[in-house]
Amino acid sequence: MVENGTQPKAGVYFVGAGPGDPELLTLKGQRLIQQADVIVYADSLVPSGILQFAAATATCIPTAALTLEEILPLMISAVEAGKVVVRLQSGDPSLYSAIHEQIQRLAAAGIEVEVVPGISAYQLAAARLKAELTLPELVQTIILTRASGRTRVPAAEELASLAAHQASLCLYLSANCVQRAQQQLLAHYPPDTLVAIGYRLGWPDEQLWLVPLSEMASVSQQQRLTRTTLYLISPALAAQHVTPFQGRSCLYSPEHHHLFRPD
Ligand SMILES: C[S@@+](CC[C@H](N)C(=O)[O-])C[C@H]1O[C@@H](n2cnc3c(N)ncnc32)[C@H](O)[C@@H]1O
C-alpha cells in the first residue's frame, strides 16, 4: 500500500494499540485512527480510551465476541466501499495477535495491508520497573514466549528448556497455567529470581508485583489473575532492585573506541 503524503489509500491498516495507555500509541497509529472510517478492534484487550482519537463519524466494531469468519467480511466490504479500515490489535501486532490468518485471507480477497508496530506489554512492564533487561555480562538475551495450554507450544520451546538459558524471559498468556509454568522455570532459575507480575499494564486499574519466582503462582492465585497478565522473569531485576549491579557497557566506556568515538 503506497501512501500519498499523510492521506491513506483505502485498505486495511493493522495498528498496534500498545498495552492500554492511549499515550503509548505511535503517532502513525494515532493518525490512522483519526483518519479511519471503520475501526475493528479487539475490545477484550484494547481499552475504549484508544477510540477517543476516532472521528465522530467512524464506525467502531468490537470483535471479542466474533469469529474470523464474521470479522473478515466486515473488513472486506468496508474496503470495497472505499473506506479506510483500521484493525486495532493490542500491544505489538507481531506477538500473539492472529494477524497472519487475517492478512492471508485479505490478500486472497485482493486487499493489501500495512502493519504499524506498537509497544508490547513486556516493554511497559520493563519501563514501569525502570529496568534494562540486557545488563552487560549478566544477561544479554530476551525470550518472549508463553506456556503451553490450549494452544500447544512446539516441544523444542517448552518452558523448562527455555529456562536453561536463564535469560530475561517474558511470559504471555500464561496466568491460567502459572503453577506448572513456575515448576518448569524452577528447573533452572534460582527460586529467589525476581519476577514482575503485571496486570492490565497501562489500564486505569494496572497492578504490578515484584516477587521471588517461588511465589509467582501463589501471588497470581491470591490476586485471582486469570487474564491480561504478563510475567517478566529476569536476573536483571535483582541487579537493579536488590543488589546494585556495578557492571557497565562497552558502549560508553572510555577504553572502548568506535566509529562515533575514535581515539
Ligand atoms: C493475545 S496476547 C497479545 C499480546 C500483545 N500483542 C502484546 O504485544 O502485548 C494477550 C496477552 O498479552 C499480555 N498482555 C497484553 N496486554 C497486557 C497488559 N496491558 N498488561 C499485562 N499483560 C498484557 C498478557 O499476557 C495477555 O494474556
PDBQT file of the ligand as one rigid body, heavy atoms in Angstrom, charges set to zero:
ROOT
HETATM    1  C1  LIG A 301      -3.302 -12.096  22.823  1.00  0.00    +0.000 C 
HETATM    2  S1  LIG A 301      -1.857 -11.635  23.668  1.00  0.00    +0.000 S 
HETATM    3  C2  LIG A 301      -1.486 -10.115  22.892  1.00  0.00    +0.000 C 
HETATM    4  C3  LIG A 301      -0.096  -9.600  23.147  1.00  0.00    +0.000 C 
HETATM    5  C4  LIG A 301       0.143  -8.248  22.517  1.00  0.00    +0.000 C 
HETATM    6  N1  LIG A 301       0.188  -8.358  21.081  1.00  0.00    +0.000 N 
HETATM    7  C5  LIG A 301       1.397  -7.565  23.029  1.00  0.00    +0.000 C 
HETATM    8  O1  LIG A 301       2.329  -7.350  22.242  1.00  0.00    +0.000 OA
HETATM    9  O2  LIG A 301       1.453  -7.223  24.222  1.00  0.00    +0.000 OA
HETATM   10  C6  LIG A 301      -2.524 -11.189  25.220  1.00  0.00    +0.000 C 
HETATM   11  C7  LIG A 301      -1.537 -11.394  26.328  1.00  0.00    +0.000 C 
HETATM   12  O3  LIG A 301      -0.574 -10.335  26.296  1.00  0.00    +0.000 OA
HETATM   13  C8  LIG A 301      -0.289  -9.889  27.601  1.00  0.00    +0.000 C 
HETATM   14  N2  LIG A 301      -0.840  -8.534  27.737  1.00  0.00    +0.000 N 
HETATM   15  C9  LIG A 301      -1.382  -7.798  26.753  1.00  0.00    +0.000 A 
HETATM   16  N3  LIG A 301      -1.713  -6.578  27.215  1.00  0.00    +0.000 NA
HETATM   17  C10 LIG A 301      -1.355  -6.558  28.513  1.00  0.00    +0.000 A 
HETATM   18  C11 LIG A 301      -1.424  -5.568  29.537  1.00  0.00    +0.000 A 
HETATM   19  N4  LIG A 301      -1.926  -4.371  29.286  1.00  0.00    +0.000 N 
HETATM   20  N5  LIG A 301      -0.962  -5.891  30.771  1.00  0.00    +0.000 NA
HETATM   21  C12 LIG A 301      -0.448  -7.106  31.024  1.00  0.00    +0.000 A 
HETATM   22  N6  LIG A 301      -0.346  -8.076  30.093  1.00  0.00    +0.000 NA
HETATM   23  C13 LIG A 301      -0.799  -7.800  28.857  1.00  0.00    +0.000 A 
HETATM   24  C14 LIG A 301      -0.959 -10.880  28.554  1.00  0.00    +0.000 C 
HETATM   25  O4  LIG A 301      -0.052 -11.950  28.767  1.00  0.00    +0.000 OA
HETATM   26  C15 LIG A 301      -2.128 -11.339  27.719  1.00  0.00    +0.000 C 
HETATM   27  O5  LIG A 301      -2.578 -12.607  28.146  1.00  0.00    +0.000 OA
ENDROOT
TORSDOF 0
